[in-house]
Amino acid sequence: MKFFCKYCSIEWDLKTFDAIQDVQETQCYVTLKGVSHHLKVKWPRGEINAEE
């Protein structure tokens, strides 16, 4: 699944929860010292269909 940091917008393609945790424990490059990456899911456009 693809993720991106809400602060620096770097994208990752992560497969496991351990990989997600490793990235989220890493300091973000564009924030104050001590602030870690905050990952959000990157949804491809047109792939989410609302149920009718």
Secondary structure, 3 states (H helix, E strand, C coil): CEEEECCCCCEEECCCHHHHHHHHCCECCCCCCCCECCEEECCCCCCCCCCC
